[in-house]
Amino acid sequence: MLNIGKLDIRGSLKKNTMAVNAYGQFVQESQTEEPIWLRKVIKKGYLGNDVDSLHNTKEAEFIIRFRTDIKLNDVISIPRFRSNASGDDREYSITDIEEIGRGEGLKIKTILNTSRNKS
């Protein structure tokens, strides 16, 4: 049973619409944002070096209410701070979607990729 009261983070779901350009490549045509309530479960991370840059990969799971319009090319965006006025959000790319129960909720597996140059 999904406890709706534990969905304590207000984020947004950025839905990407893809199109094909004149060269046959997929490009992002438009992006819409929808507010959602979610709960974050941090899984694991990886820190590594690669040619003068530092890569940090974090995996996280999000629990949200059940909906049928989420796709793997969508992005979950949550504010870095609770009162975020600067627009400094963390964006998580969706890698897997699992249904919880029979239409109660969704467990969404995501990954946050960040890289930083050492210079």
Buried (B, 14 or more C-beta within 10 A) or exposed (E): EBEEEEBEBEBBBBBEEEEEEEEEEEEEEEEEEEEBBBBBEEEEEEEEEEEEEEEEBBBBBBBBBBEEEBEEBBBBBBBEEEEEEEEEBBBBEBEEBEEBEEEEBBBBBBBBEEEEEEE
